Amino acid sequence: MAPSVRSLIMDDAATTKAEVSAAPSRGVAARVIRIIGWTSIIAGLLILGFVVQQLFVTTWFAEQHQEELAEEATTHFAEAEISEVAYTPPPPNEAADNVSGGGTVSSSTGGQALEGADPRTILVESEPDRGVAFAVIRIPKIEALEDGWAVVEGVGVRDLKNGAGHMPDTPLPGSPGNAVISGHRTTYGAPFHDVDVLGSGDIIEVDTALGTHTYKVRELKIVKPTDVWVTEPRDGAWLTLTTCHPKFSSRQRLIVFAELVDGPNYESIYA
Amino acid sequence: MKQWFLDLPGPMAAKIVIAVLVALVALVALFFVYDWIGSNLLDTGGTIE
């Protein structure tokens, strides 16, 4: 039997009523979905921006500074005051514990040699000012460091924005003791990105105002960021590189210990 | 966003200038935040402390 006009009108009215009551809930759902969608898009853009800024923008700036810093280092090489000072190697019993301090360095006028020790002289350069590029580190095995990377004095956040910095309370490269250089692993040019490929016997060269100091890698270690013992003085002349580990994390530190094998002070320190 | 722009004071030229300035300040602030996060969590430069 065909539906009457009245029943059709009634059905139509019921449907309209249902649609009207469902509309607000559909509106809320759409709004929630829209908010979630926009939040996800904005969060994604912020994360993408972070990655781009950290990996590419910081590196671009660091690489732009490298040219200036290389020139600054060359100027420092020419202008640094170099003097010859008395150097007394540590006594053998201290040498055995390997953290005695690398002997005694004193000015040529006021130096006091230890009794019975063999007095020697080494070359020292004037302390560079904070933030000044005073050395160039080269690691032939690492492509990024094949041509050298300027090292500035200081390991503050600002100093390290140039990539690599020398810890001020440690001797300068080429001097007796333990010269510590810290560098970025993933940002700001990431000069130490690939130092984990180094192995025992690999060469590290550091140019300073005194000349080129050649080190050989002796050991790699992974330590905690608070393991300050890695910066303590050592007998002989050492270079310690420190960087973050693993890559993209500052949870640990990768340490490269290298010992001087050639350079202006090598004969005096190791004679 | 559109409403925020329209609510800015002054004529259209002034609104545009203000909006650009606000965007630049926000961008610089964002880079500082990125820098802080990066220097403290992602890569501190390998310092021992």
Contacts between the chains, C-beta under 8 A, distances in Angstrom:
chain1	res1	chain2	res2	distance
A	46	B	30	7.7
A	49	B	30	7.0
A	49	B	34	7.0
A	50	B	34	5.1
A	50	B	37	7.0
A	50	B	38	7.6
A	53	B	31	6.3
A	53	B	34	4.6
A	53	B	35	7.7
A	53	B	38	7.5
A	54	B	34	6.6
A	54	B	38	4.5
A	54	B	42	6.0
A	54	B	43	7.8
A	58	B	35	7.9
A	58	B	38	7.2
A	155	B	45	6.7
A	155	B	47	5.0
A	157	B	39	5.4
A	157	B	45	7.3
A	160	B	45	3.5
A	160	B	47	7.4
A	165	B	45	7.2
A	167	B	47	7.8
A	167	B	48	7.9
A	180	B	48	7.6
A	182	B	45	5.5
A	182	B	46	4.5
A	182	B	47	5.0
A	182	B	48	7.5
A	183	B	45	6.7
A	183	B	46	5.8
A	184	B	43	5.3
A	184	B	45	5.2
A	184	B	46	7.0
A	185	B	43	5.5
A	185	B	46	6.5
A	186	B	42	6.5
A	186	B	43	4.7
A	187	B	38	5.7
A	187	B	42	6.4
A	187	B	43	4.6
A	188	B	43	7.6
A	188	B	45	7.5
A	190	B	43	7.9
A	192	B	46	6.6
A	223	B	48	8.0
A	225	B	44	7.4
A	225	B	47	7.6
A	225	B	48	6.4
A	225	B	49	6.4
A	226	B	48	7.5
A	226	B	49	6.8
A	227	B	48	6.5
A	228	B	48	5.6
A	228	B	49	7.5
A	230	B	48	6.0
A	231	B	48	5.5
A	241	B	46	7.9
A	242	B	46	4.4
A	242	B	47	6.9
A	242	B	48	5.6
A	243	B	45	7.8
A	243	B	46	3.6
A	244	B	43	5.0
A	244	B	44	6.1
A	244	B	45	7.4
A	244	B	46	5.0
A	248	B	42	6.1
A	248	B	43	7.4
A	249	B	41	7.9
A	249	B	42	7.2
A	250	B	40	7.4
A	250	B	41	6.2
A	250	B	42	6.7
A	250	B	43	6.1
A	250	B	44	4.5
A	253	B	46	5.8
A	253	B	48	6.2
A	254	B	46	7.5
